C-alpha cells in the first residue's frame, strides 16, 4: 500500500508540474530542471531537510537560487556550456531576466505547496506503516492519508479519487440504463453491480437513490428477459448493502410486491433466490411492509424446494416479519401458521431456532388476545414445543428432532408461559398433555448422575432458565383468588412489570364481595374442578421439587416463584387427598423460619400456606405448627410495629389473623 501510494504521488506530481515557456533556443532550462526534478526519487527528497513554506516572493527567489546552484553543481561538465548559451539567449530576449513573471511565481508557489503536502502525506504513510508493524491500532491507513492529500491539492486532482471517478462512471451507467437497447442495459447493469459490490456509503455519496431505484424496479418488471430481472434484483441487493437507507426507497417505489411475485411463481431458481435475498434485507428494516405485500407466504410456500442455506434465509426472513406485529395484522400470518408448524420437526438446528423465534415473537405480540393465541396453537404447536423442551432433560435421548441452544430453550419456556397466561383453553391443553411431567424431567435432569439429594441439576441451571421453568409451572395453575392480603400483597411484590394493557381473561380472578357468599369459579378453576386428577398429577410431580429449589436457590426471584407455586398447589388441591399428599413433607418446619424472614413476600406466602393448611387440615397441623414454632413466629411478627411498606402491613395483619385462629 505504501509503494502504491508513493507511485500515485509521483504520477500526480508529474501531471501537475507547471509548464515552462519554450524558448527559441530549442528548449528552456526550466523544462530541463522540471524533467530532472521529476526523475528524482521520493527517498532523495526525504533525505533533504524539509524547506518551510515560502512566505514572500523574496524568500521564493532566494530558495530557487539555492536549488539552481545545487543542481548546477550536480550537473555533468558538458552541460555547463549549454546552460550558459541558454542563459545568454534568455537575457537577449525581451523582458527582465532577474524578476520572474507572475505566472511563474504562481506555478512555483503551487509546486512548493504540492511538495509540502506530499511530504506530509508521506510522513503519515510512514507513521501508519510503523504503527501497523508495531501492532498498534491504525486510525486511517495509507489509503485515507493519500485521499486526504489528494483532496488538499484542489479540485483538479478529484479525478484521481474513487468517489470522483465513480461519479463519472455512474453517469455513463445511468445513460446506458435509460437507453432503448437491451444489450446496453444488460452491460450497464453488470457494471453497476460491480461498482456497488465494492462501494460503501461514503464512496457512493454521488449516487442518487431516488434516480436509480425506480429505474432498477422498472427493469425488474421485464418478465420477457430473465437476465435483466436477475441483474436488476442483484443491483438492488448491492444497493442496500452499500447504502442501507435505500431500502426505504425500494419500499416507496413498490419493489416489495415484485420480489414476492418472483417467489410465488418460481420460473428461474436464480431469480427466486435473489428475490429472497432482497426480502431478507428489506425485512430487517421494514418487516410490516414486507408482510403486507404477502412476504410471509412467499418465503415459506416453497421453502423445501431450495437448498439448506436458502431455507435458513427464508425462515430467518419470516422470523423478522413477526417482530413487533400489531394484533390488528394477525390475519396476515394466519395462512402461514401451518407452514411454520410443519417446520417444528425440521432436522436443521439453525432453521429450527428461527422457527421457534418466529412463534415466540407472535405469542408475545398476541399475548393479550386469547383468540389469536389459540389460532397460533391450532396446528399442533403445543405438543411440538413440549417435545423440544423435553430435550433439556436428555439432549440425545428425547423425542426432539435436534437439540437447540440454551437461549432457545429459555425462549420456548417463556412462550409456553405466555400461552398459558393468555388462554385458559391452552392452559388446560398443556395440563392434559402432561406438561408437569416434562417440567419434572427438566428440573430433575441428571439426577441419577448427581450424588446426594438428586436435585442438584435443578439448582445448577442458569437462574434465568430456572426462573422460566418455574414461571411456566406457575402459569399452569389458576391465579390465587383475590380478597385476602396474602395474594394481593404477593402479586404486587412478585409479579414482574407488564404492559399497561390487561388480559381479557384477567391475571387474577374477579374480586368477590365477602358478604356475597361463595364466588363463581373462573374458567380455569372450573377445569380443575372438573378434572381434579390434573392437580393431583401436577402436585405429585412438582411439589417436592419446589421445596428443594427454594432451599437451594440463591436468586430471590426464583425462591419467591417456587413459594408461589407451592401456595397454588395447597390452595387448589382437593381437600380429600391433601393429607396424603403432604404427609411425606415437613411443611411445618419449612414454614416457621420463612414467617420471620426479612423477605416480606416470602413471609406473606408462608402465612398464606399456613392459613390454608389450618383451614383444610386443622386436626393435623394445629399440633405441628405449635411444635415447630409457626404460631410463635406469627405472634412475634404480629407484635412488631407495622413497617411503612404495604407488604409489611399486610404480613403483620396476616400474622395477627393466624394468631387469632391458632388461639381459637
C-alpha positions, -999 to +999 in steps of 0.1 A: +000+000+000+029+024+008+046+017-026+013+022-045+008+055-026+043+068-034+038+059-071+005+077-073+020+107-056+048+108-082+023+105-110+002+133-096+033+155-092+043+149-128+008+156-141+005+189-122+041+202-128+037+238-141+047+241-178+076+264-187+078+287-217+096+272-247+124+294-260+138+299-295+170+282-285+153+248-287+143+242-251+142+261-218+163+255-188+131+254-167+118+224-185+151+206-181+150+213-144+114+200-143+124+168-160+153+162-138+132+171-107+105+146-117+132+119-120+144+123-085+131+097-062+109+104-032+136+089-009+161+116-021+137+144-013+130+129+021+168+129+028+170+166+023+159+190+051+122+199+046+120+236+034+095+257+051+065+271+032+076+303+014+061+334+029+072+361+003+084+365-032+119+374-019+121+341+000+109+322-030+136+337-052+163+330-027+152+294-023+151+290-061+186+304-065+199+279-039+181+250-056+196+261-090+231+264-076+229+229-061+215+215-094+243+231-114+269+216-090+254+182-097+253+186-135+280+170-157+307+191-172+292+190-206+260+207-196+277+239-183+283+255-218+248+246-228+234+263-197+255+294-205+241+296-240+206+292-227+211+320-202+226+342-229+196+335-252+172+342-224+189+375-215+190+387-251+153+383-254+127+409-243+117+414-207+136+413-174+156+382-167+161+389-130+125+391-119+102+362-127+068+367-142+035+365-122+026+332-140+059+316-130+055+328-094+020+312-092+033+280-107+062+278-084+041+285-054+018+257-064+047+234-068+060+243-033+026+236-019+025+203-037+059+193-022+048+203+013+016+184+011+034+154-005+059+153+024+030+155+049+013+125+033+045+105+031+051+111+068+016+099+075+022+068+053+055+061+071+039+065+106+009+044+097+032+016+084+053+018+116+022+016+137+010-014+118+043-032+122+043-024+159+008-038+163-007-005+173-042+004+161-042+025+129-066+054+127-066+060+090-043+038+070-023+047+039-053+050+016-070+075+039-038+096+041-035+095+003-070+106-002-066+134+023-035+146+003-053+145-030-082+164-016-059+191-003-043+196-037-075+211-052-104+203-075-080+194-103-070+162-087-105+150-079-103+127-110-078+105-090-103+100-061-125+069-061-157+090-054-149+113-083-141+085-107-172+066-097-193+098-103-183+098-139-188+061-142-222+063-127-233+089-152-223+065-180-241+037-163-273+058-159-272+068-195-269+031-205-298+020-183-321+047-198-312+037-233-336+017-255-310-011-263-314-041-240-279-053-246-266-019-234-289-021-204-275-055-195-240-042-198-248-012-177-265-034-151-234-057-149-212-027-145-235-012-118-234-044-099-196-043-099-195-007-087-220-013-059-205-046-048-172-028-038-187+005-029-195+020+005-219+046+017-191+071+016-177+063-018-213+061-033-222+095-020-227+108-056-253+081-063-288+093-063-311+066-048-342+084-060-329+082-096-315+047-097-341+028-076-372+034-098-351+027-128-340-007-114-375-016-103-388-009-138-361-032-152-372-058-127-406-058-144-391-070-177-406-105-175-395-114-210-359-110-201-349-131-171-312-119-172-325-084-169-346-092-139-318-111-122-292-083-126-318-057-115-326-076-083-289-082-077-282-045-082-309-036-057-294-060-031-259-044-036-275-010-033-290-019+001-256-032+012-238+000+001-265+025+011-287+010+038-312+039+036-321+028+001-344+001+015-370+028+022-369+039-014-374+003-026-405+001-004-417+035-015-414+026-053-433-007-048-404-030-052-415-054-024-445-069-043-423-076-073-399-097-052-428-116-037-442-124-071-409-139-081-411-163-052-448-171-055-444-182-092-409-196-095-397-199-131-360-193-126-343-206-095-315-180-095-340-152-097-361-166-069-330-169-046-320-133-054-355-121-046-354-140-013-321-123-005-337-089-012-367-097+010-344-107+038-326-074+037-359-055+035-375-074+064-348-062+088-358-026+085-394-028+071-410-061+084-446-048+082-443-036+047-430-070+035-457-088+055-485-066+040-471-074+005-476-112+012-439-118+021-446-144+048-464-168+024-439-160-004-408-171+016-424-202+032-446-217+004-418-234-015-392-234+012-385-272+007-376-265-029-344-246-021-310-257-007-304-257+030-287-224+031-316-207+012-341-224+035-324-209+066-325-175+049-363-179+042-372-188+077-350-160+091-369-136+069-402-150+082-390-145+118-381-109+110-416-103+098-430-115+131-412-088+151-434-061+166-465-073+148-497-055+158-527-076+168-547-060+140-524-076+115-529-112+128-548-121+096-516-115+076-499-145+093-529-168+097-522-186+064-485-191+072-490-207+106-494-242+093-462-239+072-443-227+103-458-255+124-446-281+100-411-268+103-410-275+140-399-311+132-371-300+109-337-316+115-316-284+110-307-266+142-305-230+128-337-233+108-355-248+138-343-220+161-356-194+137-390-211+136-391-210+174-381-173+173-410-166+149-435-183+172-421-166+203-425-132+187-460-139+175-470-152+210-456-120+226-474-099+201-508-117+207-503-122+245-534-102+254-557-118+227-568-153+235-584-160+200-551-151+183-531-173+207-554-202+200-550-196+163-512-200+167-516-233+186-543-247+163-518-267+141-500-287+168-478-261+183-481-273+220-470-309+215-441-299+193-428-273+217-432-297+246-411-322+227-384-296+221-384-286+258-380-322+267-346-321+251-334-301+280-336-331+302-318-356+279-304-340+248-296-372+230-324-394+241-356-373+238-381-373+210-369-338+199-356-338+163-325-319+173-311-301+204-312-263+203-293-237+223-300-228+259-313-194+248-338-211+226-349-234+254-355-203+277-374-186+249-397-217+244-404-218+282-413-181+282-436-187+251-455-215+268-460-194+299-474-166+277-498-190+260-510-203+294-513-168+308-534-156+278-557-185+272-575-208+296-581-233+269-544-236+260-535-239+297-559-269+300-544-285+269-509-283+284-521-299+316-537-327+296-505-331+276-487-338+309-466-307+308-459-312+345-440-345+337-419-326+312-411-299+338-403-326+363-378-342+339-362-308+332-358-299+369-345-333+379-323-339+349-291-359+356-305-368+390-290-402+386-256-388+380-256-364+410-248-380+443-269-368+472-304-355+471-308-359+433-320-323+428-286-306+422-294-303+385-324-281+391-303-256+411-273-258+388-292-244+358-288-207+349-311-187+371-330-171+342-337-206+327-347-219+361-370-189+366-387-196+333-393-232+342-409-221+375-429-194+357-444-220+333-452-242+363-468-212+380-490-204+349-502-239+346-524-234+377-551-206+380-542-174+399-549-173+436-583-156+443-582-120+455-599-107+486-572-115+511-540-097+520-520-128+510-524-129+473-528-091+468-495-083+485-477-111+469-489-102+435-477-067+439-442-078+451-436-108+429-452-100+396-428-085+370-437-052+354-460-057+325-477-035+299-505-012+309-529-034+290-548-060+308-556-095+297-592-101+288-591-133+308-577-114+338-545-122+356-564-128+388-599-139+394-626-113+399-628-100+434-659-112+451-677-094+479-670-110+512-707-107+521-719-122+489-712-158+498-691-181+475-679-166+443-683-182+409-652-201+398-634-189+368-629-210+336-595-222+347-607-231+381-637-249+368-614-270+346-595-282+377-628-289+395-640-310+366-607-329+364-591-330+398-566-356+386-548-328+367-539-311+400-530-343+417-506-353+389-491-318+390-485-319+428-471-354+428-446-344+402-435-310+412-443-301+449-412-317+463-391-301+436-405-267+445-393-272+482-358-283+471-354-255+446-364-229+473-340-244+498-310-245+474-316-214+452-298-181+458-317-159+434-346-141+452-370-142+423-365-180+419-372-185+456-403-164+455-417-181+424-412-216+439-431-205+471-459-191+449-462-224+431-464-243+464-491-219+476-511-226+445-508-264+449-521-262+485-549-239+475-563-259+445-555-294+457-587-314+467-591-314+504-599-351+505-564-361+492-544-332+507-535-352+538-519-380+518-500-355+496-484-335+525-477-365+547-442-371+534-432-334+535-421-315+566-441-284+557-444-270+593-407-270+598-403-254+563-427-226+570-416-215+605-383-197+595-400-181+565-426-163+585-399-143+603-376-138+573-366-104+560-382-111+527-417-097+531-430-116+500-418-149+514-433-142+548-466-133+532-467-165+511-456-187+541-485-172+562-509-179+533-498-216+532-501-219+570-537-205+568-546-229+540-533-259+560-551-247+592-583-243+572-582-277+553-564-299+579-568-282+613-565-315+632-532-324+616-514-291+616-525-275+649-501-296+669-474-295+642-475-257+640-473-254+677-445-278+680-424-263+651-429-227+663-451-215+635-476-198+659-448-183+679-433-168+647-466-155+637-472-139+671-438-122+671-445-109+637-479-096+648-464-079+678-439-059+657-447-023+647-461-022+612-433-012+588-440+016+563-441-008+533-475-021+523-462-057+522-451-054+558-485-041+569-502-070+551-479-095+566-485-082+602-522-083+595-520-118+583-499-129+613-525-114+636-552-134+618-532-165+620-525-160+657-562-154+664-571-186+646-545-205+665-558-193+699-593-202+688 
